[in-house]
Amino acid sequence: MKIIDIVCSSGRTGFYFDDQRAIKQGAEHDGFTYIGEAVTEGFTKVRQAGESISVMFILEDGQVAYGDCAAVQYSGAGGRDPLFLADEFIPIIEKHIAPTLIGREITAFKELAEEVDNMMVEGKRLHTAIRYGITQGILDAVSKAKKITMAEVIKEEYNTNVELKRIPIFTQSGDDRYNNVDKMIIKGADVLPHALINHVDTKLGKNGEILKEYVSWLKNRIEALRAREEDSFIMHIDVYGTIGLAFNNDVEKMANYLGELETAAAPFKLRIEGPMDVENREGQVKALKALRTALKEKNIGVELVADEWCNTWEDIKLFVDEGAADMIQIKTPDLGGINNIVESILYCKANGVGAYSGGTCNETDRSAQVCTNIAIACGADQCLAKPGMGVDEGFMIVHNEMNRVLALAKRRETSSK
């Protein structure tokens, strides 16, 4: 099966680009946007509409395979690639990438994906968003050529030896962290609520009191609304480094505070993502490892999730090797080629670290579907419901794709017996 043409179209994502540095420096909400000047290079406003590029592979039998180029909400922060704007990058795809792929035979995913992921244009590696979308299209093309699901392609090529089964789904609330929790519980999300705790004074509290109160409310709300008493949920809260800011990165104080949160969350398991952000990779590894050690010494069971400065496959390997986290947020668009998502999940699992197939609210339905296939094929420990912050839409996309893939794979398995 050959690629006979490549067509690009610009698109919108499921959320927005936000200037994280400006928000941390105090940009205030004004309705759904922010008041203040952008400070990160490339941004013209603190909040801008998210942009994507659909890259469509026209196959010789008339089928169309495609992937979506997209970048994270907080582009340009935490060591990530700069803002991704469709008008700037469509010409790069059409001029430099399409000519190398048109006419190519589609027989397998891994080799061609790695080729694109390592491609250089004018001495520079391609933007992560481009590598992300192009490799999604390659996986879809192989899936269509072989007439199997994308999950089955990955399982076969990487010999994952996992049972294709449902992966726990993690939902994110955005700033509507109360009403959206009700949606999560009613819909049956496994992990919740993310909560977007990205500002000390208004969301965490100078002594952590606002978040502590929220965790207590969350525990009570789950117990009040869950369908059955035995239904279990995992609390996973992203604090964007604010605990470190509130407690001046004092390991002892942070550990004691996390112990208080654990008590408030009981009997539910609690995960805290990004407790601190020390603004560089090596420092982040050291800080997370020290906090994790302190928690173990105090017999506190809160699990730490790495996010900031853990962006690439190389970063993930370092955080895992150093024992810096209980779980890694594999921020899928930050890895570039989706082949790196596969490698990252498998590496985490091989080394006893939780593999969270994550991403961003600022993706598309297509990238969410592709990532869901990869999570199933590699046996990830949880999979992000994306895109958007409305809960219902992202949960629907991931939940339904998961069930479709499993039903089709089961049918093929039954038919072959």
Number of C-alpha atoms within 10 A of each C-alpha: 16 18 24 16 16 20 15 18 13 16 16 17 24 23 22 23 24 27 28 22 17 20 21 15 11 14 18 14 11 9 7 7 15 20 16 17 14 20 16 20 12 14 18 12 19 23 22 16 15 25 24 27 27 25 28 24 27 19 22 14 11 10 13 19 22 24 27 31 33 32 37 28 25 21 23 22 20 19 16 21 20 19 24 24 18 20 13 9 19 19 12 14 19 15 11 14 19 19 13 11 19 16 15 13 15 20 16 18 23 19 12 18 23 16 12 22 24 14 15 13 11 7 7 9 13 22 19 23 27 30 27 30 28 29 28 28 26 28 28 24 29 21 22 18 18 16 11 16 21 27 24 21 23 24 22 12 12 17 11 14 11 12 11 20 17 18 21 20 23 28 31 31 22 18 17 13 18 16 11 22 24 18 17 23 22 13 14 17 22 20 26 23 26 22 24 18 22 19 21 23 14 11 19 22 18 16 14 21 14 16 21 21 14 19 21 16 15 21 17 13 15 20 17 12 14 18 12 9 10 8 12 17 22 18 22 23 24 21 24 23 23 26 30 21 17 20 17 12 19 14 19 14 16 22 22 15 18 24 18 14 23 22 18 20 22 13 12 15 16 25 23 22 23 24 25 25 24 19 14 13 19 13 13 22 23 16 21 26 19 16 24 22 17 17 22 13 10 12 10 18 16 22 21 24 25 29 26 24 23 27 24 22 20 12 17 25 18 16 27 24 14 13 20 24 25 22 25 27 26 27 24 30 30 28 26 30 25 28 25 22 26 25 15 29 27 20 19 24 17 11 12 12 22 22 26 27 30 25 25 26 27 27 29 29 19 20 25 26 23 23 27 31 23 25 31 27 28 27 24 25 19 22 30 27 31 35 27 24 23 21 24 16 16 25 25 15 19 26 20 14 18 22 13 13 23 20 13 13 18 14 11 12 10 9 8 7 5
